[in-house]
């Protein structure tokens, strides 16, 4: 059995100092019923990826470091397993203001 092809058109919806909201399109070839998606992200200088699961074609990664670059990919999941990863999206969080640090 085949796993899903890569999700398409991974893009940013919103960037904050501590979080990034993403959107993407479902795979052209799901090869089954897509149960959800896994967002994988790696902070610059790190080798270990963090993962977040989401049930639809949007998601947010949070507790990030301000003004830092992250490499982000997404993959679909079916009953067979995780599919191919999307292209890598490089996103830099925004600079935190003093106000943000007070929250």
MOBEL-V750009 format. One record per residue. N is the residue number from 0. SS is DSSP state (h for helix, s for strand, l for the rest). PSI is psi in whole degrees, -180 to 180 (999 if undefined). D_LAST is the distance of its C-alpha to the last C-alpha in whole Angstrom. Layout:
# MOBEL-V750009
N	SS	PSI	D_LAST
N	SS	PSI	D_LAST
This chain:
# MOBEL-V750009
0	l	151	49
1	l	145	46
2	l	167	43
3	l	151	41
4	l	173	41
5	l	143	37
6	l	154	35
7	s	155	35
8	s	43	33
9	s	128	30
10	s	164	28
11	s	134	24
12	s	-39	23
13	s	142	19
14	s	130	17
15	l	173	14
16	l	-33	12
17	l	-3	12
18	l	157	14
19	s	127	18
20	s	134	20
21	s	159	23
22	s	159	27
23	s	173	30
24	s	150	34
25	l	160	36
26	l	148	38
27	l	-35	42
28	l	89	43
29	l	-27	42
30	l	42	45
31	l	-170	44
32	l	122	41
33	l	121	37
34	l	-22	35
35	s	-171	32
36	s	153	31
37	s	124	29
38	s	126	26
39	s	130	27
40	s	144	25
41	s	129	25
42	s	145	23
43	l	137	25
44	l	-9	27
45	l	156	27
46	l	-21	30
47	l	127	28
48	l	144	27
49	s	156	24
50	s	144	25
51	s	135	24
52	s	146	26
53	s	153	26
54	l	-16	29
55	l	-168	29
56	l	30	29
57	s	159	26
58	s	165	23
59	s	139	19
60	s	139	18
61	l	-177	15
62	l	38	13
63	l	172	15
64	l	137	15
65	l	150	14
66	l	51	17
67	l	142	19
68	s	137	22
69	s	142	23
70	s	126	26
71	s	138	26
72	s	161	29
73	s	149	30
74	s	147	33
75	s	154	34
76	s	137	36
77	l	-176	39
78	l	-23	41
79	l	-37	43
80	l	-168	39
81	s	138	37
82	l	-167	38
83	l	148	38
84	l	147	35
85	l	175	34
86	l	156	34
87	l	133	31
88	s	125	29
89	s	121	27
90	s	135	23
91	s	126	21
92	l	160	17
93	l	166	16
94	l	134	15
95	l	136	11
96	l	168	11
97	h	-32	9
98	h	-41	7
99	h	-39	5
100	h	-19	6
101	h	-17	4
102	l	999	0
